[in-house]
Amino acid sequence: MAQSFSLSPNPLVRFLQKEPRDFTKSDIIDYIFENDIEMVNFRYVGWDGRLKTLNFIINDAEYLDNILTFGERVDGSSLFPFLDSGASDLYVIPRYRTAFVNPFSDIPAVDILCSFYNRDGDALDSSPENTLRKAHNEFKRVTGMEFEAMGELEYYIISEVDNLFVAENQRGYHESSPFCKWGEFRTECLQLIAKTGGKLKYGHSEVGNFILDNMQYEQNEIEFLPVNVEEAADQLVIAKWIMRTLAHSYGVDLTFSPKITAGKAGSGMHVHTKIVKNGQNMYMENGQLSENALKAIAGLLDLSPSLTAFGNLVPTSYFRLVPHQEAPTNICWGDSNRSVLVRVPLGWTKGAKKMITDANPLEVDMKNSNPDQKQTVEFRCPDGSADIYLLLAGITTAVKHGFEMQNPIEYAKERYVSVNIFHEENKETAKRLSHLPASCIESAECLDNQRVFYEKNGVFSKGLIDGLIKKLTAFNDRTLRTDIEGDNEKVLNVVKKYTNVG
């Protein structure tokens, strides 16, 4: 185990010789004193989905112990507009397992994510991180299993045109330098995210690559590994902060915007899910997709119209969700099929052992390998505008819903599509499928229609759902996409308005 800790890129893990989930207050204090840390920063997510900051210079040991024990007060109405300013004082309380060394601060600093509590010391009913915690607790109560997730962060780097080794338009997928201009930036992001505790799968360049108005747009992607759904949310919000802050230091812009311009690849934030019991992946059984997986798929499909209210929060989200792109519009699922809403990615169940021994003849002992552990189920419509905590809370609720539906397995099987939904052989299937909303205002209506599933047992508060509906309805974008379609100047004006979403 000590060897495992020594390999961790996270300096707190290496120093404390324990996993972040086991961090205590005394661990944080020990690290601070032994490593000459001068500052503690509290971080927390507001209504706009971005990290906020409260800085503390460490005066002495008593003061450090005090802030780590009791947290601090903040103005909740400035963070959550649906809270009454007359009774909006909140506490922010640090979650020690989230502590990390700030990779940018000139003053040596430890940052810690916080949860919100009200004047009575109770977790704030409507705060995003508490909503996710409640959703996960409900999932565990109903299913007896734990929920894991991982996100895919697609993004564009916007920089001055480099006319050397120009990549082919919309052909940037997995390109290397010198045709990929921002690979070193991506690898630096990977390093910094890992140092703050992010469990990463890989990074690579993506399809999107084009020049517009004398600026170069290059799309890249960073993917995570499946972890406890609450940890997954923490890692994603920290990662987005790191990527933007690093881009600023490079003097370039970075956007998670779902759409840049018509005809070019948009950016999604696909979410992969797993359900786990006693360390085993319950999506697989005897090398096949399990009934548990079909129930999860059914729940995601059934609540997908309202899930857009957490994962597609700006009008340009619906510029991305259009037919004949690698973004879903029809409510269906399939395997290895990128036109569907829910995808079961290519697994390793059939050929894993054969492939590795074929490529490496000396590797003949594969009896202890278990490729079933790698299988996930992917939800493909969210994008970078999402409120990450609420999105993952919604997805967790939807998967739980699949276990509570009548006939979920039959429901899922009726919505299975073997190949691209737009192929001629699926013409009749496509006619009977439902569709995702086409605007923020439609998404709000879907949330209102399905709110009972989220509010069940108090997981999502009524005030939070009302606030989201109000926020989405205010865009008044029911016909925006069709109104400005073909007018590149108007499209670009709308895109620019939502460049810094999420």
LORO-464949 format. One record per residue (C-alpha): residue in three letters; x, y, z. Coordinates in Angstrom, 1 decimal. Layout:
// residues N
> residu|px|py|pz
> ALA|X|Y|Z
...
END
This chain:
// residues 502
> residu|px|py|pz
> MET|0.0|0.0|0.0
> ALA|2.9|2.4|0.8
> GLN|4.2|1.9|-2.7
> SER|0.7|2.8|-4.1
> PHE|0.7|6.0|-2.1
> SER|4.2|6.9|-3.3
> LEU|3.0|6.7|-6.9
> SER|0.2|9.2|-6.2
> PRO|0.6|12.6|-7.9
> ASN|-1.3|14.2|-5.0
> PRO|1.2|15.6|-2.5
> LEU|-1.2|15.3|0.4
> VAL|-1.7|11.6|-0.3
> ARG|2.1|11.0|-0.5
> PHE|2.7|12.9|2.7
> LEU|-0.2|11.5|4.8
> GLN|0.1|8.0|3.3
> LYS|-3.7|7.6|3.1
> GLU|-6.5|8.1|0.6
> PRO|-8.4|11.5|0.5
> ARG|-11.6|9.9|1.9
> ASP|-9.6|9.2|5.1
> PHE|-8.3|12.7|5.6
> THR|-9.0|14.3|9.0
> LYS|-8.7|17.8|10.4
> SER|-5.5|16.8|12.2
> ASP|-4.1|15.5|8.9
> ILE|-4.7|18.8|7.2
> ILE|-3.1|20.7|10.1
> ASP|-0.1|18.4|10.1
> TYR|0.4|18.9|6.3
> ILE|0.1|22.7|6.7
> PHE|2.7|22.9|9.5
> GLU|5.2|20.5|8.0
> ASN|5.0|22.0|4.5
> ASP|5.1|25.8|5.4
> ILE|1.6|26.4|4.0
> GLU|0.6|30.1|4.7
> MET|-3.0|30.2|3.4
> VAL|-6.2|28.2|3.4
> ASN|-8.8|28.8|0.7
> PHE|-12.4|27.7|1.0
> ARG|-14.0|26.8|-2.3
> TYR|-17.7|26.3|-3.0
> VAL|-20.1|26.3|-6.0
> GLY|-22.8|28.9|-6.5
> TRP|-25.8|29.1|-8.7
> ASP|-23.7|29.6|-11.8
> GLY|-21.8|26.3|-11.3
> ARG|-18.4|28.0|-10.9
> LEU|-16.1|27.7|-7.9
> LYS|-16.1|30.7|-5.5
> THR|-13.3|31.5|-3.1
> LEU|-12.8|32.7|0.5
> ASN|-9.1|33.3|1.5
> PHE|-7.7|32.9|5.0
> ILE|-4.1|33.8|5.9
> ILE|-3.0|31.5|8.7
> ASN|-2.4|33.7|11.8
> ASP|-1.6|30.9|14.3
> ALA|-2.5|27.4|15.3
> GLU|-5.6|28.3|17.1
> TYR|-7.0|30.3|14.2
> LEU|-6.3|27.5|11.8
> ASP|-8.0|25.0|14.0
> ASN|-11.0|27.4|14.4
> ILE|-11.6|27.9|10.7
> LEU|-11.2|24.2|9.9
> THR|-13.7|23.3|12.7
> PHE|-16.4|25.9|12.4
> GLY|-16.0|27.2|8.8
> GLU|-17.2|30.7|8.1
> ARG|-20.4|32.7|7.2
> VAL|-21.3|33.8|3.7
> ASP|-24.2|35.6|2.0
> GLY|-26.3|32.9|0.5
> SER|-28.6|35.3|-1.4
> SER|-25.6|36.4|-3.5
> LEU|-24.8|32.8|-4.3
> PHE|-28.3|31.5|-4.8
> PRO|-30.9|34.0|-6.1
> PHE|-33.8|31.9|-4.9
> LEU|-32.8|32.5|-1.3
> ASP|-34.5|35.4|0.6
> SER|-31.9|38.1|1.3
> GLY|-33.6|38.7|4.7
> ALA|-32.6|35.2|5.9
> SER|-29.7|34.2|3.8
> ASP|-26.7|33.9|6.1
> LEU|-25.1|30.5|5.5
> TYR|-22.2|28.6|6.9
> VAL|-19.5|27.0|4.6
> ILE|-18.0|24.0|6.2
> PRO|-14.9|22.3|4.8
> ARG|-15.0|18.7|3.5
> TYR|-11.5|17.5|4.5
> ARG|-11.4|14.8|1.8
> THR|-11.4|17.4|-0.9
> ALA|-8.2|19.3|0.3
> PHE|-5.5|19.9|-2.3
> VAL|-2.5|22.1|-2.8
> ASN|-3.3|25.1|-4.9
> PRO|-1.2|24.8|-8.0
> PHE|-1.3|28.5|-9.0
> SER|-1.0|30.5|-5.8
> ASP|2.3|32.3|-5.2
> ILE|1.5|32.1|-1.5
> PRO|1.7|28.4|-0.5
> ALA|-1.9|27.4|0.0
> VAL|-4.2|24.5|0.7
> ASP|-7.7|24.7|-0.9
> ILE|-10.7|22.8|0.5
> LEU|-14.2|22.4|-1.0
> CYS|-17.1|23.3|1.3
> SER|-20.7|22.4|1.9
> PHE|-23.5|24.8|2.9
> TYR|-25.3|24.8|6.2
> ASN|-28.2|26.9|7.5
> ARG|-28.5|28.8|10.8
> ASP|-29.7|25.7|12.6
> GLY|-26.6|23.7|11.5
> ASP|-28.5|21.6|9.0
> ALA|-27.2|21.0|5.5
> LEU|-28.8|23.5|3.1
> ASP|-31.7|21.7|1.5
> SER|-31.3|23.3|-1.9
> SER|-27.5|23.5|-2.2
> PRO|-26.1|21.6|-5.2
> GLU|-23.6|19.4|-3.3
> ASN|-26.2|18.4|-0.7
> THR|-28.7|17.6|-3.4
> LEU|-26.2|15.2|-4.9
> ARG|-25.5|13.6|-1.5
> LYS|-29.2|13.1|-0.9
> ALA|-29.6|11.6|-4.4
> HIS|-26.8|9.1|-3.8
> ASN|-28.1|8.2|-0.3
> GLU|-31.6|7.5|-1.9
> PHE|-30.0|5.4|-4.6
> LYS|-28.1|3.3|-2.1
> ARG|-31.3|2.9|0.0
> VAL|-33.4|1.7|-2.9
> THR|-30.9|-0.5|-4.7
> GLY|-28.4|-1.6|-2.1
> MET|-25.6|-0.5|-4.5
> GLU|-23.3|2.5|-4.9
> PHE|-23.3|4.8|-7.9
> GLU|-20.2|5.8|-9.7
> ALA|-19.7|8.3|-12.5
> MET|-17.0|9.9|-14.7
> GLY|-17.2|13.0|-17.0
> GLU|-15.7|13.8|-20.3
> LEU|-14.7|17.5|-20.6
> GLU|-14.6|18.6|-24.2
> TYR|-13.3|22.2|-24.8
> TYR|-11.9|24.5|-27.4
> ILE|-8.7|26.6|-27.1
> ILE|-9.0|29.9|-29.0
> SER|-5.7|31.4|-30.1
> GLU|-4.0|33.4|-32.8
> VAL|-3.6|31.5|-36.1
> ASP|-0.5|29.4|-36.5
> ASN|0.0|28.8|-40.2
> LEU|2.6|26.0|-39.7
> PHE|1.4|22.4|-40.0
> VAL|-2.3|23.3|-40.2
> ALA|-4.6|20.4|-39.3
> GLU|-7.3|19.5|-41.8
> ASN|-10.6|21.2|-41.0
> GLN|-12.7|19.0|-38.7
> ARG|-10.1|16.3|-38.7
> GLY|-8.3|16.8|-35.4
> TYR|-9.2|13.5|-33.7
> HIS|-6.3|12.2|-31.7
> GLU|-3.9|14.4|-33.8
> SER|-0.3|14.9|-32.5
> SER|2.1|17.8|-32.6
> PRO|2.9|19.7|-34.6
> PHE|-0.6|19.5|-36.2
> CYS|-2.1|19.6|-32.7
> LYS|-1.0|23.0|-31.3
> TRP|-2.2|22.6|-27.7
> GLY|-1.1|19.1|-26.7
> GLU|1.4|20.4|-24.1
> PHE|-1.3|22.6|-22.5
> ARG|-3.5|19.5|-22.3
> THR|-0.8|17.4|-20.6
> GLU|-0.1|20.2|-18.1
> CYS|-3.8|20.3|-17.3
> LEU|-3.7|16.5|-16.8
> GLN|-0.8|16.9|-14.4
> LEU|-2.3|19.6|-12.3
> ILE|-5.7|17.9|-12.1
> ALA|-4.0|14.7|-10.9
> LYS|-2.1|16.7|-8.3
> THR|-5.4|18.0|-6.9
> GLY|-6.9|14.5|-6.6
> GLY|-8.5|14.0|-9.9
> LYS|-8.6|10.4|-11.1
> LEU|-7.9|10.7|-14.8
> LYS|-8.3|8.3|-17.7
> TYR|-6.6|10.2|-20.5
> GLY|-6.5|13.3|-22.7
> HIS|-6.5|13.7|-26.4
> SER|-7.2|16.1|-29.2
> GLU|-10.8|16.0|-30.6
> VAL|-12.4|16.4|-34.0
> GLY|-13.0|20.2|-33.9
> ASN|-10.3|22.2|-35.6
> PHE|-11.0|25.3|-37.7
> ILE|-10.2|28.9|-38.3
> LEU|-12.8|31.7|-37.9
> ASP|-12.3|35.4|-38.0
> ASN|-8.5|35.0|-38.0
> MET|-8.6|32.9|-34.8
> GLN|-7.7|29.3|-34.5
> TYR|-10.1|27.0|-32.7
> GLU|-8.7|23.6|-31.5
> GLN|-10.9|21.1|-29.7
> ASN|-9.4|18.8|-27.0
> GLU|-10.9|16.4|-24.4
> ILE|-10.0|15.2|-20.9
> GLU|-11.7|12.1|-19.5
> PHE|-11.9|10.9|-15.9
> LEU|-12.1|7.4|-14.3
> PRO|-15.3|6.2|-12.6
> VAL|-15.4|7.1|-8.9
> ASN|-18.0|7.7|-6.3
> VAL|-20.5|10.1|-7.9
> GLU|-20.0|12.7|-5.2
> GLU|-16.2|12.6|-5.7
> ALA|-16.8|12.8|-9.5
> ALA|-18.6|16.1|-9.2
> ASP|-15.9|17.6|-7.0
> GLN|-13.2|16.5|-9.4
> LEU|-15.0|18.0|-12.4
> VAL|-15.5|21.4|-10.9
> ILE|-11.9|21.6|-9.7
> ALA|-10.7|20.5|-13.2
> LYS|-12.7|23.2|-15.0
> TRP|-11.2|25.8|-12.7
> ILE|-7.7|24.5|-13.3
> MET|-8.1|24.5|-17.1
> ARG|-9.5|28.0|-17.2
> THR|-6.9|29.4|-14.9
> LEU|-4.0|27.7|-16.8
> ALA|-5.4|29.0|-20.1
> HIS|-5.4|32.5|-18.6
> SER|-1.8|32.2|-17.7
> TYR|-1.0|31.1|-21.3
> GLY|-2.9|34.2|-22.6
> VAL|-5.5|32.2|-24.5
> ASP|-9.2|31.6|-24.2
> LEU|-10.7|28.3|-23.3
> THR|-14.4|27.5|-23.6
> PHE|-16.7|24.6|-22.7
> SER|-19.4|26.2|-24.8
> PRO|-21.7|23.6|-26.4
> LYS|-21.5|25.2|-29.8
> ILE|-19.1|27.6|-31.5
> THR|-20.5|27.9|-34.9
> ALA|-22.8|26.0|-37.3
> GLY|-21.3|23.1|-39.1
> LYS|-18.5|22.5|-36.7
> ALA|-18.2|20.0|-33.9
> GLY|-19.8|21.1|-30.6
> SER|-18.5|20.3|-27.2
> GLY|-20.4|17.9|-24.9
> MET|-19.8|16.7|-21.4
> HIS|-20.8|13.0|-21.7
> VAL|-21.2|11.2|-18.4
> HIS|-20.4|7.6|-17.9
> THR|-22.0|5.7|-15.1
> LYS|-21.5|2.4|-13.1
> ILE|-23.4|0.7|-10.3
> VAL|-21.2|-1.2|-7.9
> LYS|-21.8|-3.7|-5.1
> ASN|-19.0|-5.3|-3.1
> GLY|-16.5|-3.9|-5.6
> GLN|-18.2|-5.6|-8.6
> ASN|-19.6|-3.8|-11.6
> MET|-23.3|-4.7|-11.6
> TYR|-23.8|-3.6|-15.2
> MET|-22.3|-7.0|-16.3
> GLU|-23.3|-10.6|-15.6
> ASN|-21.5|-13.6|-17.1
> GLY|-19.9|-11.4|-19.7
> GLN|-23.3|-9.9|-20.8
> LEU|-25.1|-6.6|-20.1
> SER|-27.2|-7.3|-17.0
> GLU|-30.8|-6.6|-16.1
> ASN|-29.4|-4.0|-13.7
> ALA|-27.9|-2.2|-16.7
> LEU|-31.2|-2.3|-18.6
> LYS|-33.1|-0.8|-15.6
> ALA|-30.5|2.0|-15.4
> ILE|-30.9|2.6|-19.1
> ALA|-34.7|2.7|-18.8
> GLY|-34.5|5.3|-16.0
> LEU|-32.1|7.5|-18.0
> LEU|-34.3|7.4|-21.1
> ASP|-37.5|8.0|-19.2
> LEU|-36.3|11.1|-17.3
> SER|-34.0|12.4|-20.1
> PRO|-36.3|15.2|-21.2
> SER|-36.0|16.8|-17.7
> LEU|-32.4|15.9|-17.2
> THR|-31.6|18.5|-19.8
> ALA|-32.7|21.1|-17.2
> PHE|-29.5|20.2|-15.3
> GLY|-27.2|19.4|-18.1
> ASN|-28.1|21.8|-21.0
> LEU|-28.5|25.2|-19.4
> VAL|-28.1|27.8|-22.2
> PRO|-29.8|28.4|-25.6
> THR|-26.6|27.2|-27.5
> SER|-27.0|23.8|-25.8
> TYR|-29.8|23.2|-28.3
> PHE|-27.7|24.4|-31.2
> ARG|-25.6|21.3|-30.5
> LEU|-28.5|18.9|-30.0
> VAL|-29.5|18.7|-33.7
> PRO|-30.1|15.7|-36.0
> HIS|-27.3|14.0|-38.0
> GLN|-24.5|15.1|-35.7
> GLU|-22.7|13.1|-33.0
> ALA|-25.1|14.5|-30.5
> PRO|-28.5|12.9|-29.6
> THR|-32.0|14.1|-30.4
> ASN|-34.0|10.9|-30.2
> ILE|-34.6|9.1|-26.9
> CYS|-33.1|5.7|-27.6
> TRP|-30.0|3.7|-26.7
> GLY|-27.5|1.3|-28.4
> ASP|-24.0|-0.1|-28.1
> SER|-21.1|1.5|-29.9
> ASN|-23.5|3.9|-31.6
> ARG|-22.9|7.6|-31.2
> SER|-26.2|8.7|-32.6
> VAL|-28.1|7.5|-29.5
> LEU|-28.8|9.3|-26.2
> VAL|-27.6|6.4|-24.0
> ARG|-24.6|4.4|-25.3
> VAL|-23.1|1.2|-24.1
> PRO|-19.5|1.7|-25.2
> LEU|-17.4|-1.1|-26.7
> GLY|-16.3|-3.3|-23.9
> TRP|-13.6|-5.9|-23.5
> THR|-15.7|-8.9|-22.6
> LYS|-15.1|-10.9|-25.8
> GLY|-11.5|-10.3|-26.8
> ALA|-9.6|-8.8|-23.9
> LYS|-7.4|-11.8|-23.1
> LYS|-7.0|-12.8|-26.7
> MET|-5.8|-9.3|-27.8
> ILE|-3.2|-8.8|-25.1
> THR|-1.6|-12.2|-25.6
> ASP|-1.7|-11.8|-29.4
> ALA|0.1|-8.5|-29.2
> ASN|2.4|-9.7|-26.4
> PRO|3.0|-13.5|-26.7
> LEU|4.9|-13.6|-23.3
> GLU|1.7|-12.6|-21.5
> VAL|0.0|-15.9|-21.1
> ASP|-1.4|-15.8|-17.5
> MET|-4.5|-13.7|-17.7
> LYS|-6.7|-15.6|-15.3
> ASN|-6.9|-12.8|-12.7
> SER|-8.0|-10.1|-15.2
> ASN|-11.7|-9.1|-15.2
> PRO|-12.6|-6.9|-18.2
> ASP|-16.2|-6.7|-16.9
> GLN|-15.0|-4.0|-14.4
> LYS|-14.4|-1.5|-17.3
> GLN|-18.0|-1.5|-18.7
> THR|-19.9|1.7|-18.3
> VAL|-23.2|3.2|-19.6
> GLU|-22.9|6.6|-21.1
> PHE|-25.4|9.5|-21.1
> ARG|-24.5|11.7|-24.1
> CYS|-26.6|14.9|-24.1
> PRO|-25.1|17.1|-21.3
> ASP|-22.6|19.8|-22.1
> GLY|-20.2|22.2|-20.4
> SER|-23.1|24.6|-19.3
> ALA|-24.3|21.9|-16.8
> ASP|-24.5|22.5|-13.1
> ILE|-22.3|19.5|-12.4
> TYR|-23.7|18.6|-8.9
> LEU|-27.3|18.9|-10.0
> LEU|-26.6|17.0|-13.2
> LEU|-25.1|14.1|-11.4
> ALA|-27.8|14.2|-8.8
> GLY|-30.4|14.1|-11.6
> ILE|-28.6|11.2|-13.3
> THR|-28.4|9.3|-10.0
> THR|-32.1|9.9|-9.5
> ALA|-32.9|8.8|-13.0
> VAL|-31.0|5.5|-12.6
> LYS|-32.7|4.9|-9.3
> HIS|-36.0|5.6|-11.1
> GLY|-35.2|2.7|-13.5
> PHE|-35.3|0.3|-10.6
> GLU|-38.7|1.7|-9.5
> MET|-40.4|1.7|-12.9
> GLN|-42.9|-0.9|-14.0
> ASN|-41.5|-3.1|-16.7
> PRO|-38.1|-1.2|-17.1
> ILE|-36.4|-4.0|-19.0
> GLU|-39.2|-4.1|-21.6
> TYR|-39.2|-0.3|-21.8
> ALA|-35.4|-0.4|-22.5
> LYS|-35.6|-3.1|-25.1
> GLU|-38.3|-1.3|-27.1
> ARG|-35.9|1.7|-27.4
> TYR|-32.8|-0.2|-28.5
> VAL|-31.3|0.9|-31.8
> SER|-28.5|-1.4|-33.3
> VAL|-27.0|1.1|-35.8
> ASN|-27.2|4.9|-36.5
> ILE|-30.8|6.0|-35.8
> PHE|-30.8|7.9|-39.1
> HIS|-30.1|4.9|-41.3
> GLU|-32.9|3.7|-43.5
> GLU|-33.4|0.5|-41.6
> ASN|-34.4|2.5|-38.5
> LYS|-36.9|4.7|-40.3
> GLU|-39.9|3.1|-38.7
> THR|-38.3|3.0|-35.2
> ALA|-37.4|6.7|-35.4
> LYS|-41.0|7.6|-36.0
> ARG|-42.2|6.2|-32.7
> LEU|-39.3|7.5|-30.6
> SER|-39.7|10.6|-28.3
> HIS|-37.3|13.5|-28.7
> LEU|-35.3|15.7|-26.4
> PRO|-36.3|19.3|-25.8
> ALA|-35.3|21.8|-28.5
> SER|-34.8|24.9|-26.2
> CYS|-34.3|25.9|-22.6
> ILE|-38.0|26.8|-22.3
> GLU|-39.0|23.3|-23.5
> SER|-36.5|21.9|-21.0
> ALA|-38.1|23.9|-18.2
> GLU|-41.5|22.5|-19.2
> CYS|-40.2|18.9|-19.1
> LEU|-38.7|19.5|-15.7
> ASP|-42.1|20.8|-14.4
> ASN|-43.8|17.7|-15.9
> GLN|-41.3|15.3|-14.2
> ARG|-40.4|17.2|-11.1
> VAL|-42.2|14.7|-8.9
> PHE|-39.4|12.1|-9.5
> TYR|-36.7|14.6|-8.3
> GLU|-38.6|15.9|-5.4
> LYS|-39.5|12.4|-4.1
> ASN|-38.3|12.0|-0.5
> GLY|-36.9|15.6|-0.5
> VAL|-33.9|14.9|-2.8
> PHE|-34.4|18.1|-4.9
> SER|-36.1|20.9|-2.9
> LYS|-39.2|22.6|-4.4
> GLY|-37.4|26.0|-4.3
> LEU|-34.5|24.7|-6.3
> ILE|-36.7|23.2|-9.0
> ASP|-38.8|26.4|-9.1
> GLY|-35.6|28.4|-9.4
> LEU|-34.3|26.3|-12.3
> ILE|-37.6|26.5|-14.1
> LYS|-37.6|30.3|-13.8
> LYS|-34.0|30.5|-14.9
> LEU|-34.6|28.4|-18.1
> THR|-37.9|30.0|-19.0
> ALA|-36.3|33.5|-18.8
> PHE|-34.3|32.7|-22.0
> ASN|-37.5|32.8|-24.0
> ASP|-35.7|30.8|-26.7
> ARG|-38.5|28.5|-28.0
> THR|-37.9|29.4|-31.6
> LEU|-34.4|31.0|-31.3
> ARG|-32.5|28.3|-33.2
> THR|-34.8|28.3|-36.2
> ASP|-35.2|32.1|-36.1
> ILE|-31.5|32.7|-36.6
> GLU|-30.5|29.6|-38.6
> GLY|-28.4|30.5|-41.6
> ASP|-27.5|34.0|-40.2
> ASN|-23.9|33.4|-39.2
> GLU|-23.6|36.9|-37.6
> LYS|-26.6|36.4|-35.3
> VAL|-25.4|32.8|-34.5
> LEU|-22.0|34.1|-33.5
> ASN|-23.5|36.9|-31.3
> VAL|-25.5|34.3|-29.4
> VAL|-22.5|32.0|-29.1
> LYS|-20.3|34.8|-27.7
> LYS|-22.9|35.6|-25.1
> TYR|-22.5|32.1|-23.6
> THR|-18.8|31.5|-24.1
> ASN|-18.0|31.2|-20.4
> VAL|-20.8|28.9|-19.4
> GLY|-20.6|26.4|-16.6
END
